[in-house]
Amino acid sequence: MRNPDPIHEYHRMANLFLDQQLNDDENQQVLHQAEKNPEFQRVLLDTQNFRELIKKNVVQRPQATSRLIDSIKAKISSSDQRG
């Protein structure tokens, strides 16, 4: 089996770190690696920036009004009575 691509491994570790899936020791190892490895640091920062961009720019769907919900329920119950 070949060695995994380092960039793929950097992305995997960055995602685990940002998703808070690592224990304290592993978090420290990731931070230490980011300090000594500029390529990993770039991947970590790019991943974090991308996540922040998505969070800020995702369009929020409007909430359904109670009137719409009642209308849907009425249509469902009327189709149930017919069928």
N, C-alpha and C positions, 0 to 999 in steps of 0.2 A: 504494500500500500504506500502511495506516495505521501510526502509531507503536505499538509494543508497549506494553501496560499496564505501568506502572512496578512495580506489586506483583508481576506475573508475572516481570519482569526481576529484581527483588530476590530472589525465590525461586530463580530459576535461578542467580544469582551465589552465593547462600548455599549452595546444594547443591554447586556446583562447588568452593567454598572448603572446605566441610566434608568433601567426598569427596577432598580433596587433589589436585584435577585442574588446579590453576593453578600457573604458575611463580612464582618468588620476587617478581618485579615485580608480577604480577597479584595475588598475595596481599597485597602492600603497598597496592595500589590499593583492594582490598576493605576492608582495615582502615582506611584513610584515609577511605573513603566512609562506613564505619560511624561513625567519629568525628564527621563533619560532618553526617550525615543521620540524624536520630532515627528516621524511619520505616524506613529500611534496617536500622538497628541493631536495632529491634524485631523485624523479620522474621528477621534473623540469629540473634538470641537465642532467639526462639520455635522456629525450626527446630532449633537445637542442643538446646534443652530437650526438644523432642518426640522427637528421636533418643535422648537419654539415657533418657527415660521408657520408650520401646519396649525398649531394651536391658535395662533393669532389670526390666521386667515381663513379658517374653516367657516363657511357660512352656516349660521345657526338656522335650523328649520323652525318655522313658526309653530307654536303650540296649537293643537286642535282646540277649537272652541267647544263649549258644552253644547251649543246649538248644533254644530256639525255632528258631534257624537250622538246626540239624541236623534238626529235625522237618520244616521246610519242604522242605529238600533231599530228605529221604526220601520225602515225598509227591510231589515232582516226579519223582524217579527211578522211583517205583512207577507213576505215571501214564504215563511214557514207555515202560515195559516192557509195559504193557497196550495202548497205542495203536499 
